[in-house]
């Protein structure tokens, strides 16, 4: 039940961050974009700030805003909301990490670890 509440809040957050996409990634945000051909569940966690969770279709982006004092946040992807295993990646604050291909058990292809 708590998970659903977080999810609904994240969906609201995703909509409120849509304007930020036009000008790029905010300096205090951690963002993740789904560049795979499939829809997945994504998480963006900003240091000292928000944790956003949402289903993202191909091409969609999710951001969470936090503090700029810690320069690293975390992005994650799961096959669906019921999944226990997924992929996570430490990312610099102020940039968008692209998830290129989902592979079970933390073997996903990200823009920062693949050509």
N, C-alpha and C positions, 0 to 999 in steps of 0.2 A: 504494500500500500504506500509506503514512503517513497519507493522507487517511482511510482506513478506521479506522485506530487512533484518530485524532482524533474521528471520528464516534462510535465506540463510547464513548469517554470523555464526549462531550457528551451522549449519551443517558443515561448514568449521572448526569451533572450535572443534566439536566432532571428526572429523577426525584427527586433529592435536594433540589431547590429547590421541589418541589410544595408543601411546608408553608408556604413564604414567601408563596404566593399568598393564603392566608387573611387574613393581616394586612397585605397590600399589598406594595409593592416595598421591599426592604431598602435602607437608606441608602447602602450601598457597592456596589450592584448596578446593572447595566444590563440592562433586560429588553425583550423584544419579544413582541408577541402577534399571532397571525394572526386578523384579523377579516374576511378575505376568505372567499369560499365554496369556495376550492380549497386543497389541501395544497401546501406549498412547503418548500424548504430554507431555514432561518434561521440566522443567526450573530449572537451577542451578544459584544461584546468590551469588557471592563471595563479601565479604565486601571490599569496595574501589576498586573494579575491574570489572570483566566481568559479563554479564548476558547472559547465553547460553540457547537456545531454540531448541528442536529437537524432532521428532518422534523417539521413542525407541521401538524396538522389544524386546520380552522377552530375558533377558540376557545381553542386551546392557547397556552401561554406558555413562553418560554425565558429564563433569567437567567444572567448571569455576574457573579461577585463580584470586586472589586478594591479599590483604595485610594480613599479619599475626598479625597485631596489634589488630584487632578485632577478637575474637575467635569464632564468630557465623555467619553463613550464612543461606540462605533459599533455600530449594528445594520445588518444586511444581509439581503436575501432573494434567492433564486435559484429559477428554475423547477424545477430538479432538481440532483442532484449533478454531472452532467456539464456543466452550463451554465458558460460563460465570462463572460457578462454578467449583471448583476443590478442591484439598487438598494441603495444604502447611505445612511445618514443619521447625522449627528452628533446625539447625544441627551444630555441632562443625566443625570448619575449620580443614582440614587434615584427614577427614574420608569420607567414602562412605556410604550413607543412602540407604537401599534397600526398594523399594515400593513393598510390598507383594501382596496387593489386592486393587483394585480401587473400592471405594464406593462413590456415589454422596454426595455432601454437606459436605465436610471436615470430612469424617468418614473413610478415608482410613486406611489400616493396613500397618505400617512401621516397619522396623527392630527394631527401638528404642521404640516402644509402643506396641509390641505384641510378644508372644512367638515364 
